[in-house]
Amino acid sequence: MATASVGPAHSACRFYVKIEGITQAVFTEVTGLALEVATEDVEEGGRNDFVHRVPGRCKVGNLVLKRGLTKSNDFLKWHLDVAQGKLKPRTLSIIVYNADGSESMRWNFINAYPVKWTGPQFRADDKGAAIESLELAHEGFNLG
C-alpha cells in the first residue's frame, strides 16, 4: 500500500534569518508569514440573487522575530531610530534548510522596518531564557 507524500519535513531548528545578507542565527521563533487578498462585493444590476466577489488588494502581515536576549542592543537601537524619524528599511530573508544543509525554502521581505520591540519579562523564580521580540512591517515578500 503506497502512502501519499506531503513534501519534505522541516526541523524547527533549521532556519536562519538574514538581515541585509548577514545571518542572524539566534532567533528561536518567526511568526507572521501571512498574505491575505481582500475581496470586494460587486452587485450586478437586475440580479438580486447573486453578488460577484472579486479579488482586491493584497495585505501582508507583520513579521515577528523572537530570540534569546543577547548583549547586543541592535534591534532596540534600530527601533528607536525609526521612532525618531530615521527610517532605515532593510532587506530580510528567512531561509529553511534541509537536513543535508541545502536550502529548502526562502522568503525575502522587502523594505522591512521595526514597528514594535518587546523586551524580556524577568521573574526571580523563572528558569527560562529571557526572550526579546521584534515586530517588523514590510512592503511585501517574494520567494527566493
GUDRENDO-313127 format. One record per residue: residue number from 1; residue in one letter; x negated, y negated, z of N, C-alpha, C in turn. Coordinates in Angstrom, 1 decimal, m for minus. Layout:
N
PT seq type     nX     nY     nZ    caX    caY    caZ     cX     cY     cZ
PT NUM    A      X      Y      Z      X      Y      Z      X      Y      Z
...
***
This chain:
144
PT seq type     nX     nY     nZ    caX    caY    caZ     cX     cY     cZ
PT   1    M   m0.8    1.2    0.0    0.0    0.0    0.0   m0.9   m1.2    0.0
PT   2    A   m0.7   m2.1   m0.9   m1.5   m3.3   m1.1   m0.9   m4.4   m0.2
PT   3    T   m1.8   m5.2    0.4   m1.3   m6.4    1.2   m1.6   m7.6    0.4
PT   4    A   m0.8   m8.6    0.6   m0.9   m9.9   m0.2   m2.0  m10.7    0.5
PT   5    S   m2.8  m11.3   m0.3   m3.9  m12.2    0.2   m3.4  m13.6    0.3
PT   6    V   m3.6  m14.3    1.4   m3.2  m15.6    1.6   m4.4  m16.6    1.5
PT   7    G   m5.5  m16.2    1.1   m6.6  m17.1    0.9   m7.6  m16.8    2.0
PT   8    P   m8.8  m17.5    2.0   m9.9  m17.2    3.0   m9.5  m17.8    4.3
PT   9    A   m9.9  m17.1    5.4   m9.7  m17.5    6.7  m10.7  m18.6    7.1
PT  10    H  m10.4  m19.6    7.8  m11.3  m20.6    8.2  m11.5  m20.6    9.7
PT  11    S  m12.7  m20.6   10.1  m13.0  m20.6   11.5  m12.9  m22.1   12.0
PT  12    A  m12.3  m22.3   13.1  m12.0  m23.6   13.7  m13.3  m24.4   13.9
PT  13    C  m14.4  m23.7   14.1  m15.6  m24.5   14.5  m16.5  m24.7   13.2
PT  14    R  m16.0  m24.4   12.1  m16.9  m24.5   10.9  m16.5  m25.7   10.0
PT  15    F  m16.3  m26.9   10.6  m16.0  m28.1    9.8  m17.0  m29.2   10.3
PT  16    Y  m17.2  m30.1    9.4  m18.1  m31.2    9.7  m17.4  m32.5    9.2
PT  17    V  m17.7  m33.6    9.8  m17.2  m34.9    9.4  m18.4  m35.7    9.0
PT  18    K  m18.3  m36.2    7.8  m19.4  m37.1    7.3  m18.8  m38.5    7.2
PT  19    I  m19.6  m39.5    7.7  m19.2  m40.9    7.6  m20.3  m41.6    6.9
PT  20    E  m20.0  m42.1    5.7  m21.0  m42.7    4.8  m22.1  m41.7    4.5
PT  21    G  m21.8  m40.5    4.3  m22.8  m39.5    3.9  m23.6  m38.9    5.1
PT  22    I  m23.4  m39.4    6.3  m24.2  m38.9    7.5  m23.3  m37.9    8.2
PT  23    T  m23.8  m36.7    8.5  m23.0  m35.7    9.2  m22.8  m36.0   10.6
PT  24    Q  m21.6  m36.0   11.1  m21.2  m36.2   12.5  m20.6  m34.9   12.9
PT  25    A  m21.5  m33.9   13.4  m21.0  m32.6   13.7  m20.5  m32.4   15.1
PT  26    V  m20.3  m33.5   15.8  m19.9  m33.3   17.2  m18.4  m33.3   17.4
PT  27    F  m17.6  m33.4   16.4  m16.2  m33.5   16.5  m15.6  m32.1   16.9
PT  28    T  m14.7  m32.1   17.8  m14.0  m30.9   18.2  m12.7  m30.7   17.6
PT  29    E  m12.1  m31.8   17.1  m10.7  m31.8   16.6  m10.5  m32.9   15.6
PT  30    V   m9.8  m32.5   14.5   m9.4  m33.5   13.5   m7.9  m33.3   13.2
PT  31    T   m7.1  m34.3   13.3   m5.7  m34.2   13.0   m5.3  m35.4   12.1
PT  32    G   m4.1  m35.3   11.6   m3.6  m36.4   10.7   m3.8  m36.2    9.2
PT  33    L   m4.2  m35.0    8.8   m4.2  m34.7    7.4   m2.8  m34.6    6.9
PT  34    A   m2.2  m35.7    6.5   m0.8  m35.8    6.1   m0.6  m36.7    4.9
PT  35    L    0.3  m36.2    4.1    0.7  m37.0    2.9    2.2  m36.9    2.7
PT  36    E    2.9  m38.0    2.6    4.3  m37.9    2.5    4.8  m38.8    1.3
PT  37    V    5.7  m38.3    0.6    6.3  m39.0   m0.5    7.7  m39.5   m0.1
PT  38    A    7.9  m40.8    0.0    9.3  m41.3    0.3   10.2  m41.0   m0.9
PT  39    T   11.5  m40.9   m0.6   12.4  m40.7   m1.7   13.4  m41.9   m1.6
PT  40    E   13.9  m42.2   m2.8   14.9  m43.3   m2.9   16.2  m42.7   m3.5
PT  41    D   17.3  m43.1   m2.9   18.6  m42.6   m3.4   19.0  m43.6   m4.5
PT  42    V   19.4  m43.1   m5.7   19.9  m43.9   m6.8   21.3  m43.4   m7.1
PT  43    E   22.3  m44.2   m6.9   23.6  m43.9   m7.2   23.9  m44.2   m8.7
PT  44    E   24.6  m43.2   m9.4   24.9  m43.4  m10.8   26.4  m43.8  m10.9
PT  45    G   26.6  m44.9  m11.6   28.0  m45.4  m11.7   28.9  m44.4  m12.3
PT  46    G   30.1  m44.3  m11.8   31.1  m43.3  m12.3   31.0  m41.9  m11.7
PT  47    R   29.9  m41.6  m10.9   29.7  m40.3  m10.3   29.7  m40.5   m8.8
PT  48    N   30.8  m40.1   m8.1   30.9  m40.2   m6.7   30.5  m38.9   m6.0
PT  49    D   30.2  m37.9   m6.7   29.9  m36.6   m6.1   28.4  m36.3   m6.1
PT  50    F   27.6  m37.2   m6.5   26.2  m36.9   m6.7   25.3  m38.2   m6.5
PT  51    V   24.2  m38.0   m5.9   23.2  m39.1   m5.7   21.9  m38.6   m6.2
PT  52    H   21.2  m39.3   m7.1   19.9  m38.9   m7.6   18.9  m39.3   m6.5
PT  53    R   18.0  m38.4   m6.2   16.9  m38.6   m5.2   15.6  m38.6   m6.0
PT  54    V   15.0  m39.8   m6.1   13.7  m39.9   m6.9   12.6  m40.2   m6.0
PT  55    P   11.4  m39.7   m6.4   10.2  m40.0   m5.6    9.8  m41.5   m5.6
PT  56    G    9.4  m41.9   m4.4    9.0  m43.3   m4.3    7.5  m43.4   m4.0
PT  57    R    7.1  m44.3   m3.1    5.7  m44.5   m2.7    5.2  m43.3   m1.8
PT  58    C    3.9  m43.2   m1.9    3.2  m42.2   m1.1    2.8  m42.9    0.2
PT  59    K    2.8  m42.1    1.3    2.4  m42.6    2.6    1.4  m41.6    3.2
PT  60    V    0.3  m42.1    3.6   m0.7  m41.2    4.3   m0.7  m41.5    5.8
PT  61    G   m1.0  m40.4    6.6   m1.0  m40.6    8.0   m2.4  m41.0    8.4
PT  62    N   m2.5  m41.6    9.7   m3.7  m41.9   10.2   m4.5  m40.7   10.6
PT  63    L   m5.8  m40.7   10.5   m6.7  m39.6   10.8   m7.2  m39.8   12.2
PT  64    V   m7.1  m38.7   13.0   m7.6  m38.8   14.4   m8.8  m37.8   14.6
PT  65    L   m9.9  m38.4   15.1  m11.1  m37.6   15.3  m11.3  m37.6   16.8
PT  66    K  m11.6  m36.4   17.4  m11.9  m36.2   18.8  m13.2  m35.6   18.9
PT  67    R  m13.9  m36.0   19.9  m15.2  m35.4   20.2  m15.6  m35.6   21.7
PT  68    G  m16.5  m34.7   22.1  m17.0  m34.9   23.5  m17.8  m36.2   23.6
PT  69    L  m17.7  m36.8   24.7  m18.3  m38.1   25.0  m19.9  m37.9   24.8
PT  70    T  m20.5  m38.9   24.1  m21.9  m38.9   24.0  m22.5  m40.2   24.5
PT  71    K  m23.8  m40.4   24.5  m24.4  m41.7   24.9  m24.2  m42.8   23.9
PT  72    S  m23.8  m42.4   22.6  m23.6  m43.4   21.6  m22.2  m44.1   21.8
PT  73    N  m22.2  m45.4   21.6  m21.0  m46.2   21.6  m20.7  m46.7   20.2
PT  74    D  m21.1  m46.0   19.2  m21.0  m46.5   17.8  m19.5  m46.6   17.4
PT  75    F  m18.6  m45.7   17.8  m17.2  m45.8   17.5  m16.5  m46.9   18.1
PT  76    L  m16.8  m47.1   19.4  m16.3  m48.2   20.1  m16.7  m49.6   19.5
PT  77    K  m18.0  m49.7   19.2  m18.6  m50.9   18.6  m17.9  m51.1   17.2
PT  78    W  m17.7  m50.1   16.4  m17.0  m50.2   15.1  m15.6  m50.7   15.4
PT  79    H  m14.9  m50.2   16.3  m13.5  m50.6   16.6  m13.5  m52.1   17.1
PT  80    L  m14.4  m52.5   18.0  m14.5  m53.8   18.5  m14.8  m54.8   17.3
PT  81    D  m15.6  m54.4   16.4  m15.9  m55.3   15.2  m14.6  m55.5   14.4
PT  82    V  m13.8  m54.5   14.2  m12.5  m54.6   13.5  m11.6  m55.5   14.3
PT  83    A  m11.6  m55.4   15.6  m10.7  m56.2   16.4  m11.1  m57.7   16.4
PT  84    Q  m12.4  m58.0   16.1  m12.9  m59.3   16.0  m12.8  m59.8   14.5
PT  85    G  m12.2  m59.1   13.6  m12.0  m59.5   12.2  m13.2  m59.1   11.3
PT  86    K  m14.1  m58.3   11.8  m15.2  m57.9   11.0  m14.9  m56.5   10.4
PT  87    L  m14.0  m56.5    9.4  m13.6  m55.2    8.8  m14.7  m54.6    8.0
PT  88    K  m15.1  m53.4    8.3  m16.1  m52.7    7.5  m15.6  m51.3    7.2
PT  89    P  m14.8  m51.2    6.2  m14.3  m49.8    5.9  m15.4  m48.9    5.4
PT  90    R  m15.3  m47.6    5.7  m16.3  m46.6    5.4  m15.7  m45.4    4.7
PT  91    T  m16.5  m44.8    3.9  m16.1  m43.5    3.3  m16.3  m42.4    4.3
PT  92    L  m15.3  m41.5    4.4  m15.3  m40.5    5.4  m14.9  m39.2    4.7
PT  93    S  m15.6  m38.1    5.0  m15.3  m36.8    4.4  m15.2  m35.8    5.5
PT  94    I  m14.2  m34.9    5.3  m14.0  m33.7    6.2  m14.3  m32.5    5.3
PT  95    I  m15.3  m31.7    5.8  m15.7  m30.6    5.0  m15.6  m29.3    5.8
PT  96    V  m14.9  m28.3    5.2  m14.7  m27.0    5.8  m15.7  m26.0    5.1
PT  97    Y  m16.4  m25.2    5.9  m17.4  m24.3    5.3  m17.0  m22.8    5.5
PT  98    N  m17.3  m22.0    4.5  m17.1  m20.5    4.7  m18.2  m20.0    5.6
PT  99    A  m18.0  m18.7    6.0  m18.9  m18.1    6.9  m20.3  m18.0    6.4
PT 100    D  m20.4  m17.9    5.1  m21.8  m17.9    4.5  m22.4  m19.2    4.3
PT 101    G  m21.8  m20.3    4.8  m22.4  m21.6    4.7  m22.0  m22.4    3.4
PT 102    S  m21.3  m21.8    2.5  m20.9  m22.5    1.3  m19.6  m23.4    1.6
PT 103    E  m19.5  m24.5    0.9  m18.4  m25.4    1.1  m17.1  m24.8    0.6
PT 104    S  m16.1  m24.8    1.4  m14.8  m24.2    1.1  m13.8  m25.3    0.6
PT 105    M  m13.7  m26.4    1.4  m12.8  m27.5    1.1  m13.4  m28.8    1.5
PT 106    R  m13.0  m29.9    0.9  m13.4  m31.2    1.2  m12.3  m32.2    1.0
PT 107    W  m12.1  m33.1    1.9  m11.2  m34.2    1.8  m12.0  m35.5    1.9
PT 108    N  m11.9  m36.4    1.0  m12.6  m37.6    1.0  m11.6  m38.8    1.3
PT 109    F  m11.9  m39.5    2.4  m11.0  m40.6    2.8  m11.5  m41.9    2.3
PT 110    I  m10.7  m42.7    1.7  m11.2  m44.0    1.1  m10.9  m45.2    2.0
PT 111    N  m12.0  m46.0    2.2  m11.9  m47.2    3.0  m11.3  m47.0    4.4
PT 112    A  m11.8  m46.1    5.1  m11.3  m45.8    6.5  m11.9  m46.8    7.5
PT 113    Y  m11.0  m47.2    8.4  m11.5  m48.1    9.5  m10.7  m47.8   10.8
PT 114    P  m11.2  m48.1   11.9  m10.6  m47.7   13.2   m9.4  m48.6   13.5
PT 115    V   m8.3  m48.0   14.0   m7.2  m48.8   14.5   m6.9  m48.5   15.9
PT 116    K   m7.5  m47.5   16.5   m7.3  m47.1   17.9   m8.5  m46.3   18.4
PT 117    W   m9.0  m46.7   19.5  m10.0  m45.9   20.2   m9.5  m45.6   21.6
PT 118    T   m9.7  m44.4   22.0   m9.2  m43.9   23.3  m10.4  m43.3   24.0
PT 119    G  m10.8  m43.9   25.2  m11.9  m43.3   25.9  m11.5  m42.1   26.7
PT 120    P  m12.5  m41.5   27.3  m12.2  m40.3   28.1  m11.4  m40.5   29.4
PT 121    Q  m10.7  m39.5   29.8  m10.0  m39.6   31.1  m10.8  m38.9   32.1
PT 122    F  m11.1  m39.5   33.2  m12.0  m39.0   34.2  m11.2  m38.6   35.5
PT 123    R  m11.5  m37.4   36.0  m10.9  m36.9   37.3  m12.0  m36.2   38.0
PT 124    A  m12.2  m36.5   39.3  m13.2  m35.9   40.1  m13.2  m34.4   40.1
PT 125    D  m12.0  m33.8   40.0  m12.0  m32.3   40.1  m11.9  m31.7   38.7
PT 126    D  m12.0  m32.4   37.6  m11.9  m31.9   36.3  m13.2  m31.3   35.9
PT 127    K  m13.2  m30.1   35.4  m14.4  m29.4   34.9  m14.5  m29.4   33.4
PT 128    G  m13.5  m30.0   32.7  m13.5  m30.1   31.2  m14.4  m31.2   30.7
PT 129    A  m14.7  m31.1   29.4  m15.5  m32.2   28.8  m14.8  m33.5   28.7
PT 130    A  m15.4  m34.6   28.8  m14.9  m35.9   28.6  m14.7  m36.1   27.1
PT 131    I  m13.5  m36.4   26.6  m13.2  m36.5   25.2  m12.9  m37.9   24.8
PT 132    E  m13.5  m38.4   23.7  m13.3  m39.7   23.1  m12.5  m39.4   21.8
PT 133    S  m11.5  m40.3   21.5  m10.7  m40.2   20.3  m10.8  m41.5   19.5
PT 134    L  m10.8  m41.3   18.2  m10.9  m42.4   17.3   m9.8  m42.2   16.2
PT 135    E   m8.9  m43.2   16.1   m7.8  m43.1   15.1   m8.2  m44.0   13.9
PT 136    L   m8.1  m43.5   12.7   m8.5  m44.3   11.5   m7.4  m44.5   10.5
PT 137    A   m7.2  m45.7   10.1   m6.4  m45.9    8.9   m7.2  m45.8    7.7
PT 138    H   m6.6  m45.5    6.5   m7.3  m45.3    5.3   m6.4  m45.6    4.1
PT 139    E   m7.0  m45.8    2.9   m6.2  m46.1    1.8   m5.8  m44.9    1.0
PT 140    G   m6.0  m43.7    1.5   m5.7  m42.5    0.8   m6.9  m41.6    0.8
PT 141    F   m6.6  m40.4    0.2   m7.7  m39.4    0.2   m7.6  m38.6   m1.1
PT 142    N   m8.7  m37.9   m1.4   m8.7  m37.0   m2.6   m9.5  m35.8   m2.2
PT 143    L   m9.3  m34.8   m3.0  m10.0  m33.5   m2.8  m11.4  m33.6   m3.5
PT 144    G  m12.4  m33.2   m2.8  m13.8  m33.3   m3.3  m14.2  m32.0   m4.0
***
